């Protein structure tokens, strides 16, 4: 007997929920290594360019022109 659409739907949703939970657990044990660098660049550019009224996203664009800030690894 073939599985019904309902049982296939429940199995699919169950698989998606399991994948989301597994990804959350994986990220908690193995965080993204670039996330800390992005936070450091954001903090640097917010402090330097806050007087110029430029957002941190625009400041990341200007990083190409100005180079990295002191103590900030690219």
C-alpha positions in Angstrom: 0.0 0.0 0.0 1.4 3.4 -1.0 1.8 6.2 1.6 -0.9 8.9 1.6 -0.2 12.5 0.8 -0.8 13.4 4.4 1.8 11.0 5.8 4.3 12.2 3.2 3.6 15.8 4.2 4.0 15.0 7.9 7.3 13.2 7.1 8.5 16.1 5.1 7.7 18.7 7.8 9.3 16.5 10.4 12.5 16.2 8.3 12.6 20.0 7.9 12.1 20.6 11.6 14.9 18.1 12.4 17.2 19.8 9.9 16.6 23.2 11.5 17.2 21.9 15.0 20.4 20.1 13.8 21.7 23.2 12.1 21.1 25.2 15.3 23.0 22.7 17.4 25.8 22.6 14.8 26.1 26.4 14.8 26.2 26.5 18.6 29.2 24.1 18.7 31.0 25.3 15.6 30.2 29.1 15.1 30.9 30.9 11.9 34.5 32.0 12.0 33.7 35.1 9.8 31.0 36.4 12.2 33.5 37.7 14.7 35.5 39.5 12.0 32.3 41.1 10.7 31.4 42.3 14.2 34.9 43.8 14.6 34.7 45.6 11.2 31.2 46.8 12.0 32.4 48.2 15.4 35.4 49.9 13.9 33.5 51.6 11.0 30.7 52.6 13.3 33.1 54.3 15.6 35.2 56.0 12.8 32.4 57.0 10.4 29.7 57.8 12.9 30.6 61.5 12.7 30.3 61.3 8.9 26.7 59.9 9.1 27.6 56.8 7.1 26.1 53.4 7.9 28.3 50.4 8.7 27.2 48.7 5.5 28.4 51.6 3.4 31.6 51.7 5.5 32.3 48.1 4.6 32.2 49.2 1.0 34.8 51.9 1.7 37.1 49.3 3.3 38.3 48.5 -0.2 39.5 52.0 -0.6 40.8 52.7 2.9 42.1 49.3 3.9 41.4 47.5 7.1 41.3 49.4 10.4 43.9 49.0 13.2 43.6 45.6 14.8 40.9 44.4 12.4 41.7 41.3 10.4 40.1 41.0 7.0 
